[in-house]
Amino acid sequence: MTDALRVGQVAAAAGVNLETLRYYERRGLLARPERSLGGHRLYPPQVVTQLRVIKTAQRLGFTLKEVADLLEAGAHHHGVRRRPAGLQARAADKLTEVEQRIEDLTVIRDTLQRALDAGCDDLLECADAEGCPLPFADLA
């Protein structure tokens, strides 16, 4: 493999640290690299793109398990058997999940803002106060 990259080169080019690279190998997100005669890992150049894809998918909210499934689906893209749902279906599911989290976080933000506006400074006092904006009663 004449255009092979060593572990440090791959990590630098993809913007990840060495431990992340090794962790992805252990998780099966990256194929085990070939080794040089001296035992150094040698990666094909396309692994840099694969790492960038993994990190981008994580930033979009996909778990490493979900990323592995997406990579697996893409690997079987040209196979004879019907492949599992790819990016379109999974992105739609993730979008629904993100929208729900945004809704939940909006409720939290608004509640915290009401607590600040009400001057709540002591949780126990606030819980007993008339018109406390915190949802203590919802927990009962």
Secondary structure, 3 states (H helix, E strand, C coil): CCCCEEHHHHHHHHCCCHHHHHHHHHHCCCCCCEECCCCCEEECCHHHHHHHHHHHHHHCCCCHHHHHHHHHHHHCCCCCCCCCCCHHHHHHHHHHHHHHHHHHHHHHHHHHHHHHHHCCCCHHHHHHCCCCCCCCHHHC
